[in-house]
Amino acid sequence: SAQELIRFAKERGTAVVLVGHVTKDGSIAGPRVLEHMVDTVLSFEGERSHQYRILRAIKNRFGGTDEIGVFSMQTEGLAEVGNPSSLFLTHRDDAMTGATVFPALEGTRPVLVEIQALTVRLASGATPRRAVVGWDSGRLAMILAVLEARCGLSFSNAEVYLNIAGGYRVQDPAADLAVAAALISAMSERPVPVDAVAFGEVALSGEIRPVAHGPLRLKEASKLGFERALVPASMTGEKSGMKLSGFKTLASFVDHMMGRG
């Protein structure tokens, strides 16, 4: 039984290797007995086409589960990546339309990632496609709806493609404003400044709301050479060494992006 295996391992000081099934979403299949037996459950994530892997703690009796480790596959084996942001940012000497940098958080560890958007206008009557890699498709639909209903932008006759560079997955609602910036930039063909980051949560009312750990996000962006940040209006008083542009509503943010104010 499970208790006998635990007692054997503790009495003998021996490691016990257990083999179990894992479902498609990465969780352990079947009863939770296997997870209850151990002190820590770790998950190694990453796409086969990328050389890096992300180590997450799903369960940890001796610490938090809100941290990650990033490793790169080298010829001699896995090596720790000291600056994960360098993995997820493309070469950014020149401003590109449809690209925005977002300071994501993994627990208390900030990681800068690039959000890329592409819009393609279709002939009248064609059904537009929405494709998302690395973000929630439902969240994208919400941002598009707010941009149409509150800001007067039309995406109904355009295909929309959204990608998180490097295969990274973002679940942070603070990415709303960065996604909106990438979409507006792609549609208007006006690039986001290459030295700027963006973050903030967008409500259905069009309000841009503050997010957790704003100063920590700004600190990481400043450390990597970014000089400007597009943030919720309530954050403009933060001391970060960066030029902060605050916005109360998504409509005012659209005006700024389109050069109307």
KOLFIFI-44289 format. One record per residue (C-alpha): residue in three letters; x, y, z; chain; residue number from 1. Coordinates in steps of 0.02 Angstrom, whole numbers, plus 50000, padded with zeros to 5 digits. Last residue first. Layout:
N
@aa: ALA | u: X | v: Y | w: Z | ch: A | i: NUM
...
// end
This chain:
261
@aa: GLY | u: 49806 | v: 53139 | w: 48608 | ch: A | i: 261
@aa: ARG | u: 49756 | v: 53077 | w: 48438 | ch: A | i: 260
@aa: GLY | u: 49918 | v: 52986 | w: 48398 | ch: A | i: 259
@aa: MET | u: 49833 | v: 52819 | w: 48367 | ch: A | i: 258
@aa: MET | u: 49914 | v: 52740 | w: 48520 | ch: A | i: 257
@aa: HIS | u: 49866 | v: 52887 | w: 48630 | ch: A | i: 256
@aa: ASP | u: 49686 | v: 52888 | w: 48567 | ch: A | i: 255
@aa: VAL | u: 49678 | v: 52699 | w: 48596 | ch: A | i: 254
@aa: PHE | u: 49739 | v: 52724 | w: 48775 | ch: A | i: 253
@aa: SER | u: 49605 | v: 52856 | w: 48803 | ch: A | i: 252
@aa: ALA | u: 49474 | v: 52731 | w: 48743 | ch: A | i: 251
@aa: LEU | u: 49548 | v: 52594 | w: 48853 | ch: A | i: 250
@aa: THR | u: 49509 | v: 52699 | w: 49005 | ch: A | i: 249
@aa: LYS | u: 49604 | v: 52774 | w: 49152 | ch: A | i: 248
@aa: PHE | u: 49773 | v: 52785 | w: 49066 | ch: A | i: 247
@aa: GLY | u: 49945 | v: 52820 | w: 49139 | ch: A | i: 246
@aa: SER | u: 50106 | v: 52856 | w: 49043 | ch: A | i: 245
@aa: LEU | u: 50257 | v: 52821 | w: 49153 | ch: A | i: 244
@aa: LYS | u: 50431 | v: 52880 | w: 49106 | ch: A | i: 243
@aa: MET | u: 50549 | v: 52763 | w: 49197 | ch: A | i: 242
@aa: GLY | u: 50660 | v: 52789 | w: 49349 | ch: A | i: 241
@aa: SER | u: 50538 | v: 52684 | w: 49449 | ch: A | i: 240
@aa: LYS | u: 50457 | v: 52797 | w: 49578 | ch: A | i: 239
@aa: GLU | u: 50271 | v: 52759 | w: 49564 | ch: A | i: 238
@aa: GLY | u: 50155 | v: 52909 | w: 49550 | ch: A | i: 237
@aa: THR | u: 50091 | v: 52858 | w: 49378 | ch: A | i: 236
@aa: MET | u: 50021 | v: 52696 | w: 49448 | ch: A | i: 235
@aa: SER | u: 49839 | v: 52748 | w: 49472 | ch: A | i: 234
@aa: ALA | u: 49827 | v: 52792 | w: 49287 | ch: A | i: 233
@aa: PRO | u: 49848 | v: 52610 | w: 49234 | ch: A | i: 232
@aa: VAL | u: 50012 | v: 52579 | w: 49141 | ch: A | i: 231
@aa: LEU | u: 50105 | v: 52613 | w: 48979 | ch: A | i: 230
@aa: ALA | u: 50289 | v: 52607 | w: 49029 | ch: A | i: 229
@aa: ARG | u: 50441 | v: 52697 | w: 48962 | ch: A | i: 228
@aa: GLU | u: 50630 | v: 52680 | w: 48979 | ch: A | i: 227
@aa: PHE | u: 50664 | v: 52496 | w: 48949 | ch: A | i: 226
@aa: GLY | u: 50846 | v: 52449 | w: 48978 | ch: A | i: 225
@aa: LEU | u: 50833 | v: 52276 | w: 49055 | ch: A | i: 224
@aa: LYS | u: 50843 | v: 52342 | w: 49233 | ch: A | i: 223
@aa: SER | u: 50703 | v: 52464 | w: 49195 | ch: A | i: 222
@aa: ALA | u: 50589 | v: 52322 | w: 49142 | ch: A | i: 221
@aa: GLU | u: 50630 | v: 52222 | w: 49299 | ch: A | i: 220
@aa: LYS | u: 50596 | v: 52372 | w: 49412 | ch: A | i: 219
@aa: LEU | u: 50434 | v: 52412 | w: 49323 | ch: A | i: 218
@aa: ARG | u: 50367 | v: 52236 | w: 49351 | ch: A | i: 217
@aa: LEU | u: 50416 | v: 52244 | w: 49535 | ch: A | i: 216
@aa: PRO | u: 50331 | v: 52413 | w: 49554 | ch: A | i: 215
@aa: GLY | u: 50169 | v: 52344 | w: 49480 | ch: A | i: 214
@aa: HIS | u: 50162 | v: 52195 | w: 49597 | ch: A | i: 213
@aa: ALA | u: 49974 | v: 52164 | w: 49578 | ch: A | i: 212
@aa: VAL | u: 49871 | v: 52250 | w: 49445 | ch: A | i: 211
@aa: PRO | u: 49787 | v: 52419 | w: 49425 | ch: A | i: 210
@aa: ARG | u: 49628 | v: 52434 | w: 49321 | ch: A | i: 209
@aa: ILE | u: 49602 | v: 52504 | w: 49147 | ch: A | i: 208
@aa: GLU | u: 49417 | v: 52544 | w: 49126 | ch: A | i: 207
@aa: GLY | u: 49334 | v: 52492 | w: 48963 | ch: A | i: 206
@aa: SER | u: 49173 | v: 52441 | w: 49050 | ch: A | i: 205
@aa: LEU | u: 49215 | v: 52259 | w: 49016 | ch: A | i: 204
@aa: ALA | u: 49371 | v: 52284 | w: 49123 | ch: A | i: 203
@aa: VAL | u: 49549 | v: 52290 | w: 49056 | ch: A | i: 202
@aa: GLU | u: 49691 | v: 52239 | w: 49172 | ch: A | i: 201
@aa: GLY | u: 49857 | v: 52331 | w: 49157 | ch: A | i: 200
@aa: PHE | u: 50028 | v: 52308 | w: 49078 | ch: A | i: 199
@aa: ALA | u: 50135 | v: 52390 | w: 48945 | ch: A | i: 198
@aa: VAL | u: 50321 | v: 52401 | w: 48909 | ch: A | i: 197
@aa: ALA | u: 50412 | v: 52536 | w: 48812 | ch: A | i: 196
@aa: ASP | u: 50586 | v: 52556 | w: 48736 | ch: A | i: 195
@aa: VAL | u: 50536 | v: 52497 | w: 48562 | ch: A | i: 194
@aa: PRO | u: 50394 | v: 52621 | w: 48554 | ch: A | i: 193
@aa: VAL | u: 50232 | v: 52531 | w: 48502 | ch: A | i: 192
@aa: PRO | u: 50224 | v: 52526 | w: 48313 | ch: A | i: 191
@aa: ARG | u: 50087 | v: 52614 | w: 48211 | ch: A | i: 190
@aa: GLU | u: 50019 | v: 52496 | w: 48078 | ch: A | i: 189
@aa: SER | u: 49842 | v: 52544 | w: 48134 | ch: A | i: 188
@aa: MET | u: 49778 | v: 52364 | w: 48147 | ch: A | i: 187
@aa: ALA | u: 49940 | v: 52287 | w: 48209 | ch: A | i: 186
@aa: SER | u: 49972 | v: 52428 | w: 48333 | ch: A | i: 185
@aa: ILE | u: 49795 | v: 52419 | w: 48401 | ch: A | i: 184
@aa: LEU | u: 49811 | v: 52230 | w: 48423 | ch: A | i: 183
@aa: ALA | u: 49982 | v: 52242 | w: 48506 | ch: A | i: 182
@aa: ALA | u: 49922 | v: 52379 | w: 48623 | ch: A | i: 181
@aa: ALA | u: 49767 | v: 52279 | w: 48669 | ch: A | i: 180
@aa: VAL | u: 49876 | v: 52129 | w: 48709 | ch: A | i: 179
@aa: ALA | u: 49989 | v: 52237 | w: 48818 | ch: A | i: 178
@aa: LEU | u: 49836 | v: 52309 | w: 48906 | ch: A | i: 177
@aa: ASP | u: 49762 | v: 52138 | w: 48943 | ch: A | i: 176
@aa: ALA | u: 49927 | v: 52062 | w: 49003 | ch: A | i: 175
@aa: ALA | u: 49886 | v: 52108 | w: 49184 | ch: A | i: 174
@aa: PRO | u: 49758 | v: 51967 | w: 49176 | ch: A | i: 173
@aa: ASP | u: 49906 | v: 51846 | w: 49202 | ch: A | i: 172
@aa: GLN | u: 49887 | v: 51678 | w: 49117 | ch: A | i: 171
@aa: VAL | u: 50034 | v: 51692 | w: 48997 | ch: A | i: 170
@aa: ARG | u: 50113 | v: 51540 | w: 48914 | ch: A | i: 169
@aa: TYR | u: 50290 | v: 51553 | w: 48841 | ch: A | i: 168
@aa: GLY | u: 50323 | v: 51473 | w: 48671 | ch: A | i: 167
@aa: GLY | u: 50463 | v: 51594 | w: 48633 | ch: A | i: 166
@aa: ALA | u: 50351 | v: 51738 | w: 48582 | ch: A | i: 165
@aa: ILE | u: 50172 | v: 51744 | w: 48646 | ch: A | i: 164
@aa: ASN | u: 50064 | v: 51741 | w: 48490 | ch: A | i: 163
@aa: LEU | u: 49902 | v: 51822 | w: 48434 | ch: A | i: 162
@aa: TYR | u: 49822 | v: 51806 | w: 48263 | ch: A | i: 161
@aa: VAL | u: 49667 | v: 51905 | w: 48215 | ch: A | i: 160
@aa: GLU | u: 49572 | v: 51887 | w: 48051 | ch: A | i: 159
@aa: ALA | u: 49482 | v: 52046 | w: 48005 | ch: A | i: 158
@aa: ASN | u: 49302 | v: 52088 | w: 47957 | ch: A | i: 157
@aa: SER | u: 49235 | v: 52102 | w: 48136 | ch: A | i: 156
@aa: PHE | u: 49392 | v: 52188 | w: 48200 | ch: A | i: 155
@aa: SER | u: 49317 | v: 52362 | w: 48207 | ch: A | i: 154
@aa: LEU | u: 49381 | v: 52496 | w: 48324 | ch: A | i: 153
@aa: GLY | u: 49251 | v: 52611 | w: 48403 | ch: A | i: 152
@aa: CYS | u: 49333 | v: 52619 | w: 48574 | ch: A | i: 151
@aa: ARG | u: 49202 | v: 52553 | w: 48695 | ch: A | i: 150
@aa: ALA | u: 49107 | v: 52423 | w: 48593 | ch: A | i: 149
@aa: GLU | u: 49243 | v: 52373 | w: 48468 | ch: A | i: 148
@aa: LEU | u: 49394 | v: 52379 | w: 48582 | ch: A | i: 147
@aa: VAL | u: 49291 | v: 52299 | w: 48722 | ch: A | i: 146
@aa: ALA | u: 49239 | v: 52156 | w: 48607 | ch: A | i: 145
@aa: LEU | u: 49418 | v: 52127 | w: 48548 | ch: A | i: 144
@aa: ILE | u: 49478 | v: 52121 | w: 48728 | ch: A | i: 143
@aa: MET | u: 49341 | v: 51996 | w: 48773 | ch: A | i: 142
@aa: ALA | u: 49380 | v: 51883 | w: 48624 | ch: A | i: 141
@aa: LEU | u: 49564 | v: 51884 | w: 48675 | ch: A | i: 140
@aa: ARG | u: 49517 | v: 51832 | w: 48852 | ch: A | i: 139
@aa: GLY | u: 49417 | v: 51686 | w: 48783 | ch: A | i: 138
@aa: SER | u: 49566 | v: 51632 | w: 48678 | ch: A | i: 137
@aa: ASP | u: 49675 | v: 51623 | w: 48834 | ch: A | i: 136
@aa: TRP | u: 49858 | v: 51652 | w: 48794 | ch: A | i: 135
@aa: GLY | u: 50010 | v: 51555 | w: 48731 | ch: A | i: 134
@aa: VAL | u: 49957 | v: 51535 | w: 48550 | ch: A | i: 133
@aa: VAL | u: 49794 | v: 51614 | w: 48491 | ch: A | i: 132
@aa: ALA | u: 49705 | v: 51603 | w: 48324 | ch: A | i: 131
@aa: ARG | u: 49549 | v: 51703 | w: 48281 | ch: A | i: 130
@aa: ARG | u: 49476 | v: 51675 | w: 48108 | ch: A | i: 129
@aa: PRO | u: 49364 | v: 51792 | w: 48011 | ch: A | i: 128
@aa: THR | u: 49213 | v: 51725 | w: 47915 | ch: A | i: 127
@aa: ALA | u: 49205 | v: 51803 | w: 47742 | ch: A | i: 126
@aa: GLY | u: 49056 | v: 51913 | w: 47701 | ch: A | i: 125
@aa: SER | u: 49155 | v: 52066 | w: 47645 | ch: A | i: 124
@aa: ALA | u: 49332 | v: 52024 | w: 47593 | ch: A | i: 123
@aa: LEU | u: 49454 | v: 52000 | w: 47734 | ch: A | i: 122
@aa: ARG | u: 49575 | v: 52115 | w: 47825 | ch: A | i: 121
@aa: VAL | u: 49722 | v: 52027 | w: 47908 | ch: A | i: 120
@aa: THR | u: 49772 | v: 52070 | w: 48086 | ch: A | i: 119
@aa: LEU | u: 49935 | v: 52013 | w: 48167 | ch: A | i: 118
@aa: ALA | u: 49981 | v: 52019 | w: 48351 | ch: A | i: 117
@aa: GLN | u: 50141 | v: 51981 | w: 48446 | ch: A | i: 116
@aa: ILE | u: 50164 | v: 51985 | w: 48635 | ch: A | i: 115
@aa: GLU | u: 50346 | v: 51989 | w: 48690 | ch: A | i: 114
@aa: VAL | u: 50391 | v: 51923 | w: 48862 | ch: A | i: 113
@aa: LEU | u: 50478 | v: 52001 | w: 49012 | ch: A | i: 112
@aa: VAL | u: 50489 | v: 51886 | w: 49162 | ch: A | i: 111
@aa: PRO | u: 50463 | v: 51950 | w: 49339 | ch: A | i: 110
@aa: ARG | u: 50489 | v: 51825 | w: 49482 | ch: A | i: 109
@aa: THR | u: 50370 | v: 51845 | w: 49629 | ch: A | i: 108
@aa: GLY | u: 50256 | v: 51703 | w: 49577 | ch: A | i: 107
@aa: GLU | u: 50289 | v: 51695 | w: 49390 | ch: A | i: 106
@aa: LEU | u: 50255 | v: 51875 | w: 49342 | ch: A | i: 105
@aa: ALA | u: 50240 | v: 51948 | w: 49168 | ch: A | i: 104
@aa: PRO | u: 50320 | v: 52110 | w: 49111 | ch: A | i: 103
@aa: PHE | u: 50239 | v: 52132 | w: 48939 | ch: A | i: 102
@aa: VAL | u: 50332 | v: 52190 | w: 48784 | ch: A | i: 101
@aa: THR | u: 50224 | v: 52238 | w: 48635 | ch: A | i: 100
@aa: ALA | u: 50232 | v: 52188 | w: 48451 | ch: A | i: 99
@aa: GLY | u: 50098 | v: 52221 | w: 48319 | ch: A | i: 98
@aa: THR | u: 50201 | v: 52345 | w: 48219 | ch: A | i: 97
@aa: MET | u: 50388 | v: 52331 | w: 48238 | ch: A | i: 96
@aa: ALA | u: 50509 | v: 52455 | w: 48317 | ch: A | i: 95
@aa: ASP | u: 50691 | v: 52425 | w: 48272 | ch: A | i: 94
@aa: ASP | u: 50830 | v: 52369 | w: 48390 | ch: A | i: 93
@aa: ARG | u: 50716 | v: 52239 | w: 48466 | ch: A | i: 92
@aa: HIS | u: 50794 | v: 52067 | w: 48439 | ch: A | i: 91
@aa: THR | u: 50662 | v: 51951 | w: 48511 | ch: A | i: 90
@aa: LEU | u: 50617 | v: 51941 | w: 48695 | ch: A | i: 89
@aa: PHE | u: 50568 | v: 51774 | w: 48774 | ch: A | i: 88
@aa: LEU | u: 50739 | v: 51702 | w: 48807 | ch: A | i: 87
@aa: SER | u: 50818 | v: 51863 | w: 48870 | ch: A | i: 86
@aa: SER | u: 50679 | v: 51876 | w: 48999 | ch: A | i: 85
@aa: PRO | u: 50739 | v: 51713 | w: 49079 | ch: A | i: 84
@aa: ASN | u: 50896 | v: 51796 | w: 49148 | ch: A | i: 83
@aa: GLY | u: 50995 | v: 51667 | w: 49248 | ch: A | i: 82
@aa: VAL | u: 50952 | v: 51521 | w: 49135 | ch: A | i: 81
@aa: GLU | u: 51003 | v: 51361 | w: 49223 | ch: A | i: 80
@aa: ALA | u: 51091 | v: 51228 | w: 49119 | ch: A | i: 79
@aa: LEU | u: 51019 | v: 51061 | w: 49064 | ch: A | i: 78
@aa: GLY | u: 51141 | v: 50939 | w: 48984 | ch: A | i: 77
@aa: GLU | u: 51319 | v: 50942 | w: 48915 | ch: A | i: 76
@aa: THR | u: 51262 | v: 50986 | w: 48738 | ch: A | i: 75
@aa: GLN | u: 51146 | v: 51119 | w: 48808 | ch: A | i: 74
@aa: MET | u: 50961 | v: 51115 | w: 48849 | ch: A | i: 73
@aa: SER | u: 50912 | v: 51278 | w: 48932 | ch: A | i: 72
@aa: PHE | u: 50832 | v: 51288 | w: 49104 | ch: A | i: 71
@aa: VAL | u: 50706 | v: 51407 | w: 49181 | ch: A | i: 70
@aa: GLY | u: 50655 | v: 51385 | w: 49362 | ch: A | i: 69
@aa: ILE | u: 50485 | v: 51440 | w: 49422 | ch: A | i: 68
@aa: GLU | u: 50410 | v: 51511 | w: 49580 | ch: A | i: 67
@aa: ASP | u: 50231 | v: 51516 | w: 49646 | ch: A | i: 66
@aa: THR | u: 50226 | v: 51343 | w: 49725 | ch: A | i: 65
@aa: GLY | u: 50288 | v: 51401 | w: 49894 | ch: A | i: 64
@aa: GLY | u: 50394 | v: 51307 | w: 50019 | ch: A | i: 63
@aa: PHE | u: 50426 | v: 51146 | w: 50115 | ch: A | i: 62
@aa: ARG | u: 50267 | v: 51049 | w: 50078 | ch: A | i: 61
@aa: ASN | u: 50279 | v: 51086 | w: 49892 | ch: A | i: 60
@aa: LYS | u: 50147 | v: 51040 | w: 49765 | ch: A | i: 59
@aa: ILE | u: 50135 | v: 51096 | w: 49583 | ch: A | i: 58
@aa: ALA | u: 50315 | v: 51157 | w: 49581 | ch: A | i: 57
@aa: ARG | u: 50361 | v: 51221 | w: 49409 | ch: A | i: 56
@aa: LEU | u: 50516 | v: 51189 | w: 49303 | ch: A | i: 55
@aa: ILE | u: 50517 | v: 51279 | w: 49135 | ch: A | i: 54
@aa: ARG | u: 50615 | v: 51203 | w: 48991 | ch: A | i: 53
@aa: TYR | u: 50721 | v: 51285 | w: 48857 | ch: A | i: 52
@aa: GLN | u: 50780 | v: 51222 | w: 48688 | ch: A | i: 51
@aa: HIS | u: 50619 | v: 51254 | w: 48593 | ch: A | i: 50
@aa: SER | u: 50543 | v: 51142 | w: 48458 | ch: A | i: 49
@aa: ARG | u: 50495 | v: 51009 | w: 48585 | ch: A | i: 48
@aa: GLU | u: 50390 | v: 51136 | w: 48679 | ch: A | i: 47
@aa: GLY | u: 50418 | v: 51159 | w: 48864 | ch: A | i: 46
@aa: GLU | u: 50361 | v: 51106 | w: 49036 | ch: A | i: 45
@aa: PHE | u: 50442 | v: 51004 | w: 49175 | ch: A | i: 44
@aa: SER | u: 50322 | v: 50981 | w: 49320 | ch: A | i: 43
@aa: LEU | u: 50370 | v: 50953 | w: 49500 | ch: A | i: 42
@aa: VAL | u: 50269 | v: 50871 | w: 49638 | ch: A | i: 41
@aa: THR | u: 50346 | v: 50887 | w: 49811 | ch: A | i: 40
@aa: ASP | u: 50323 | v: 50803 | w: 49979 | ch: A | i: 39
@aa: VAL | u: 50260 | v: 50637 | w: 49911 | ch: A | i: 38
@aa: MET | u: 50125 | v: 50515 | w: 49963 | ch: A | i: 37
@aa: HIS | u: 49978 | v: 50634 | w: 49939 | ch: A | i: 36
@aa: GLU | u: 50021 | v: 50656 | w: 49754 | ch: A | i: 35
@aa: LEU | u: 50020 | v: 50468 | w: 49723 | ch: A | i: 34
@aa: VAL | u: 49857 | v: 50444 | w: 49818 | ch: A | i: 33
@aa: ARG | u: 49767 | v: 50577 | w: 49716 | ch: A | i: 32
@aa: PRO | u: 49662 | v: 50448 | w: 49624 | ch: A | i: 31
@aa: GLY | u: 49682 | v: 50428 | w: 49435 | ch: A | i: 30
@aa: ALA | u: 49790 | v: 50529 | w: 49317 | ch: A | i: 29
@aa: ILE | u: 49927 | v: 50649 | w: 49371 | ch: A | i: 28
@aa: SER | u: 49904 | v: 50820 | w: 49292 | ch: A | i: 27
@aa: GLY | u: 49991 | v: 50876 | w: 49132 | ch: A | i: 26
@aa: ASP | u: 49840 | v: 50932 | w: 49030 | ch: A | i: 25
@aa: LYS | u: 49851 | v: 50776 | w: 48922 | ch: A | i: 24
@aa: THR | u: 49843 | v: 50662 | w: 49074 | ch: A | i: 23
@aa: VAL | u: 49993 | v: 50587 | w: 49162 | ch: A | i: 22
@aa: HIS | u: 50004 | v: 50403 | w: 49207 | ch: A | i: 21
@aa: GLY | u: 50108 | v: 50338 | w: 49350 | ch: A | i: 20
@aa: VAL | u: 50280 | v: 50266 | w: 49388 | ch: A | i: 19
@aa: LEU | u: 50346 | v: 50272 | w: 49566 | ch: A | i: 18
@aa: VAL | u: 50530 | v: 50284 | w: 49611 | ch: A | i: 17
@aa: VAL | u: 50570 | v: 50257 | w: 49794 | ch: A | i: 16
@aa: ALA | u: 50727 | v: 50337 | w: 49865 | ch: A | i: 15
@aa: THR | u: 50799 | v: 50248 | w: 50014 | ch: A | i: 14
@aa: GLY | u: 50829 | v: 50310 | w: 50191 | ch: A | i: 13
@aa: ARG | u: 50787 | v: 50134 | w: 50249 | ch: A | i: 12
@aa: GLU | u: 50656 | v: 50182 | w: 50379 | ch: A | i: 11
@aa: LYS | u: 50589 | v: 50331 | w: 50281 | ch: A | i: 10
@aa: ALA | u: 50576 | v: 50243 | w: 50113 | ch: A | i: 9
@aa: PHE | u: 50499 | v: 50086 | w: 50188 | ch: A | i: 8
@aa: ARG | u: 50372 | v: 50186 | w: 50288 | ch: A | i: 7
@aa: ILE | u: 50317 | v: 50282 | w: 50132 | ch: A | i: 6
@aa: LEU | u: 50302 | v: 50121 | w: 50031 | ch: A | i: 5
@aa: GLU | u: 50201 | v: 50040 | w: 50170 | ch: A | i: 4
@aa: GLN | u: 50086 | v: 50191 | w: 50180 | ch: A | i: 3
@aa: ALA | u: 50049 | v: 50183 | w: 49993 | ch: A | i: 2
@aa: SER | u: 50000 | v: 50000 | w: 50000 | ch: A | i: 1
// end
